Amino acid sequence: MSHLAHVDPEIAALVVAEEQLQADTLRLIPSENYVSHAVLEATGTVLQNKYSEGYPGKRYYEGQQNIDQVETLAIERAKSLFAMDHANVQPYSGSPANLAVYLAFLQPGDTVMGMALPMGGHLTHGWGVSATGTWFRGVQYGVEQTTGRIDLDKVRDLALAERPKVIFCGGTAVPRTIDFPGFAEIAREVGAVLVADVAHIAGLIAGGAHPSPAGHADVVSTTTHKTLRGPRGAMLLSTAEHARAIDRAVFPGLQGGPHNHTTAAIAVALKEAAGPEFRAYAHQVVANAQALGEQLAARGFELVSGGTDNHLLLIDLSGKDVPGKVAAKALDRAGIVVNYNTVPYDTRKPFDPSGIRIGTPALTSRGIPASAMTSVAEWIDLVVAAAKAGDEETITKVRADVKALMDAYPAPGLPVR
Ligand code: DSN
């Protein structure tokens, strides 16, 4: 980064500080990860200098000799990895990808069905404060209060009553396996397009650690930077039947020029995700989350749905008498980075909710094994108790222990200092 340091030392110093922060902290936000050096290198290339509105072979700008090949590689790798007929690798991120789905299949005012945000769904699945819930008519399903799980019979009843044109399954705080065949049956019955938003679990699907939506969903929407370990970006995959509608919605419907440096990095990440090491990684992410869940439950933490099938744990801290935000901020001071989160049927507000959401993708990328989850759970327990007691000394001690574990398992993609 010698050029950056010379031209803009303030930004260069902040980048170095962020590298250090990512090296020293236990990053448990389930939607975050560490990318490889190769992915990082691809994002910082001259591909970003090029405009290429259109698709390979059908562009509105000349000079696409290399860009067409980059995008074609990304498309072919995406199709192969996720076993779908068609892939569009241009969406800038998850929300624009989902918005393209609306443009492809709905008219303003049409009905869309998705999981409610406080139940674990995403803003773009028709939730009220999002454009998707104001320009379209969002109807929402949730999870059962007693089990923390979706009751598909209730989803079916809602779909039959509301007749949505599009049904989203998947979300941002869903610790359990998504029943793609079950959702597909409901979508077929009401004539809806089924969209599987697999942003959180794309890497698990690629690595065989979660069932695939292929053969069930009409459209698969995913970001590329979560469990998939790619750059910040997104993809829409679909059956052949919907390929044209998806492509037209992304460009020219919603976006301009694709971010070619991101497309290249997506291609690299997809190549990495097709390898045997990634398969082991995906399974280890789940093993680590389950081990962490068991250790936390043993310490009296209430896990929504009782545990996890994937990379994510949603913890209701009501029983510990510590608000999620207070816990999250204390954990941050201890070098454990999480996000505060609503839990289903939360009585508190989203900006000051009852829970925290944690996950194991990033720590697993560092090679941290399941045996270390005992310490991780112990630290979380100590810090949550310390947050309640105002015990900063314990928080400082935990921070030192966290740093020692991080030093023992260096993160991929970061400079070695
Ligand atoms: N913000 C992402 C997450 O953290 O899950 C979803 O959009």
Residues whose N, C-alpha, C, O or C-beta is under 5 A from the ligand:
A	BS01	DSN	S31 T172
